[in-house]
Amino acid sequence: MTTMTNASVREFKMPDVGEGLTEAEILKWYVQPGDTVTDGQVVCEVETAKAAVELPIPYDGVVRELHFPEGTTVDVGTSIIAVEVAGGAAPEAAQEAPAPAAAPAAEPDEKPAARQPVLVGYGVSTSSTRRRPRKQAPDTAARQAAVAVQAELNGHGAPAAPKERPLAKPPVRKLAKDLGVDLASVTPTGPDGVITREDVHAAVTAVEAAPEQRTAPAAVPAPAAPVSYDTARETRIPVKGVRKATAAAMVGSAFTAPHVTEFVTVDVTRTLRLVEELKQDKEFAGLRVNPLLLIAKALLVAIRRHPDINASWDEAAQEIVVKHYVNLGIAAATPRGLIVPNIKDAHAKTLPQLAESLGELVSTAREGKTSPSAMQAGTVTITNVGVFGVDTGTPIINPGESAILAVGAIKPQPWVHKGKVKPRQVTTLALSFDHRLVDGELGSRVLADVAAILEQPKRLISWA
């Protein structure tokens, strides 16, 4: 490593690259120990539950150590790289000792005592404020004895003492919830009585082994054999990152919002002709012009005519929140899974501006560069299943939104046009909506408006 006079080591910690995220996976390191880095240089790419994000280093120096290899999931606030910088003692150095030359990787449940809000790529706050240490837990034996005495009293009718909330980090609480484990029944082994992932798994193992112990108390249970499968016939893919978040969101939406889906088949021949005309228009030079652009504009016009469909359900306040803006989501299939970035304030954009925003959204998603902020605060979504040759579908509403429009494949079909059967370009639209927010009349009117505009695109002018 390059020798630097009057140098100090600064630790760059995993920032919160989204709102409320607790962890991120290191996808790729762009530097290695011994490399020189400069302020703003991207040192690694990480994937969160929302997107892949590149992290820049906020100072100049020489890389001393990478604390985690690629593929490791790291908690927010955990140091991921040590950089030797020139100058006096750094703010980080005043708070924590420099990392040893061969520091072991942190355990999954180990996390810094304090998590501070950060800006993307700029580490944690340099403030010297630290969390007040927790009170030491009482001796384990004494605690168990006290619990036993209280249980004895409760058995004779004495009032039960109020239970203290078990100490555990949010990821551990989620794990316990997913496995159906009551944290109050788990014996903690972490510092200060904190429950770890291993404690939760141990509780599950104990419950599973209990029936065998009752039927054959003298037998010693053999250790569970690792699950094996034929790798030539099966491939197992870990569910994490964007795919994991999408799965959880879809399950939550499907079983929270009462979905209703309506369908309409539309003659879009005139819309396709308008697409070809716009491609020749100088105002659209260099822009992507396709049927999806006009479908998006038709939906925005329908929302303007029926604003109550652009709403969300506030369960805590028991209120319907009508949005006076439209952040139009566009479902995009990427190598990392389905994501739904949205065009902010799409309602205020002209058709050329909408075409430009739509093109940027699609290209950014394909490159895997969509930012977490681009996928937040959507209000209504469009999913184009027609690009796969599918006629239509029953899409699941994006969480926090009121409706989603599925666009089917556009195909030539026999159609009655001006009293005669002729070949026309036809597609099927499907609108799913949250029946708590949108009744059948409102949903039908919105879908009918979209269809009417696509059949007669000149209504974009008269209705807009």
C-alpha positions, -999 to +999 in steps of 0.1 A: +000+000+000+012+035-008+027+052+023+011+085+032+025+110+057+003+121+086-024+096+073-055+083+089-080+056+081-116+065+073-143+039+072-170+042+046-203+027+058-232+012+039-256+041+034-294+039+033-298+042-004-336+041-002-363+051+023-361+028+054-340+000+038-320-020+063-296-039+041-280-041+007-261-068-013-226-059-027-229-069-063-195-057-076-163-040-063-147-016-087-115-011-066-091-033-047-067-028-018-039-005-029-059+014-055-060+052-053-095+067-051-108+102-055-137+121-041-169+110-060-153+079-076-177+049-077-162+021-056-189-005-057-224-014-069-250-026-044-285-040-048-313-032-024-348-044-023-357-016-048-328-012-072-291-015-081-272+016-070-235+027-075-218+041-044-192+069-047-165+074-021-167+109-005-129+115-001-095+110-016-071+083-005-058+047-009-079+017-004-067-002+027-093-030+029-126-043+015-144-057+045-169-079+025-166-099-007-190-096-036-224-113-030-225-104+007-256-088+022-245-060+046-266-041+071-270-003+066-245+015+088-218-013+086-184-003+074-177-018+040-143-003+030-114+013+047-095+041+030-062+057+041-064+094+036-038+122+041-042+148+068-051+149+104-075+127+124-107+122+104-141+125+121-146+088+117-113+081+134-124+100+164-154+077+168-139+043+160-106+027+159-090+020+125-099-014+111-072-041+116-054-054+085-074-086+085-107-077+101-132-106+100-165-100+082-193-090+105-218-115+115-253-111+099-268-099+132-240-076+142-249-040+135-234-007+147-250+007+178-265+037+160-280+041+126-280+077+113-298+091+083-274+096+053-273+108+018-267+083-009-229+077-013-218+099+015-216+075+045-230+083+079-231+116+096-198+129+110-214+140+142-199+127+174-233+119+188-236+082+199-265+061+212-268+059+249-257+023+259-284+000+271-287-010+307-269-043+314-293-072+314-296-090+348-278-122+354-294-150+334-298-174+363-314-146+384-337-137+356-348-173+351-355-177+388-376-145+388-396-158+358-402-191+376-414-174+408-437-152+388-451-182+369-458-199+402-477-169+415-496-166+382-507-202+386-524-193+419-543-164+406-518-136+412-518-109+385-491-114+358-463-088+356-463-069+323-439-084+298-410-064+285-406-062+247-379-086+237-348-069+223-342-077+186-333-059+154-359-053+127-345-081+103-346-106+132-382-095+141-392-101+105-375-135+104-394-145+136-427-133+121-421-153+089-413-184+109-441-180+133-418-177+164-429-157+194-398-136+204-410-137+240-403-175+241-368-172+226-337-173+248-313-145+238-276-151+234-266-117+219-249-089+239-272-071+264-299-098+259-305-091+222-321-119+202-301-130+171-310-149+140-294-180+154-316-178+185-347-177+163-336-207+142-327-226+175-362-219+187-377-234+155-355-264+158-365-270+194-402-269+185-398-293+156-378-317+178-404-316+206-428-342+192-400-367+186-388-362+222-423-369+236-427-401+216-392-414+222-376-395+251-347-418+254-336-414+218-310-388+209-322-369+178-297-371+149-286-338+133-307-328+104-292-339+071-287-311+046-313-308+020-301-323-013-314-322-048-304-333-083-285-304-097-288-318-132-326-317-130-332-287-108-317-252-103-324-232-072-322-194-072-321-175-039-349-150-036-334-116-027-331-080-037-357-068-062-373-102-067-379-106-030-393-071-025-416-076-055-429-109-043-437-095-008-454-064-023-475-085-047-486-108-019-495-079+003-514-061-024-533-092-035-545-100+000-551-065+012-568-046-016-600-062-030-592-064-067-617-060-095-607-064-132-627-052-162-619-058-199-626-040-232-616-049-267-606-019-289-601-011-325-568+008-324-563+011-362-565+049-361-541+050-331-514+031-351-519+055-380-513+084-357-482+068-344-467+066-379-476+103-385-460+114-352-428+095-362-425+119-391-432+150-371-401+172-364-413+178-329-408+141-321-374+138-338-351+115-318-379+104-295-395+070-291-430+071-305-451+039-301-486+028-292-477+028-255-471+065-256-506+072-269-521+047-245-503+065-216-517+098-228-552+084-231-550+071-195-539+105-183-568+122-201-592+097-186-578+104-151-582+141-157-619+135-165-623+112-135-598+123-108-613+101-081-596+071-096-562+086-088-562+079-051-548+057-023-562+041+009-550+053+042-557+024+065-545+041+097-565+073+092-594+054+075-593+080+047-593+080+009-564+102-003-572+117-038-540+128-055-539+160-076-509+148-095-502+116-115-469+097-111-474+073-139-458+039-133-445+018-162-439-019-154-405-030-168-390-065-170-353-064-161-327-091-155-331-085-118-369-089-119-399-067-125-397-031-114-421-002-117-404+032-120-428+061-125-428+093-145-432+121-120-460+146-127-469+129-159-502+148-159-484+181-166-463+169-196-470+175-232-470+146-256-433+152-267-423+156-230-441+124-221-423+106-250-389+118-238-397+107-202-410+073-213-378+067-234-355+076-205-374+054-181-373+023-203-336+027-212-326+033-176-345+003-165-329-020-191-294-008-180-303-016-144-297+020-134-331+028-120-328+047-087-349+039-057-366+074-058-378+066-094-399+037-080-415+056-051-448+075-048-464+061-079-502+066-083-514+046-113-495+020-134-495+006-170-482-029-177-477-038-214-480-076-216-487-073-254-450-071-261-449-108-252-478-117-276-502-120-247-538-109-253-544-095-218-542-104-181-555-096-146-527-074-132-521-069-095-523-033-083-490-018-073-490-013-034-502+022-025-520+028-058-556+025-069-554+010-104-533-007-131-540-009-168-528-040-187-523-036-225-526-067-246-511-076-280-522-056-310-533-080-338-552-078-371-587-093-365-620-093-384-640-063-371-673-047-381-663-012-394-689+011-410-713-018-414-688-042-430-665-069-417-629-057-423-595-066-410-586-040-382-559-037-356-574-047-323-562-050-287-577-059-253-573-036-223-577-048-187-581-024-158-577-037-122-587-014-094-590-013-057-627-018-050-624+001-016-615+032-036-631+026-070-667+013-076-678-004-108-692+028-123-660+048-119-638+020-131-660+014-161-660+050-171-623+053-169-617+022-190-644+033-215-627+067-219-593+051-226-609+028-252-628+057-269-596+078-272-577+049-288-605+043-312-607+080-321-573+096-312-586+131-321-604+130-287-570+136-272-573+171-284-609+177-275-608+160-241-574+171-229 
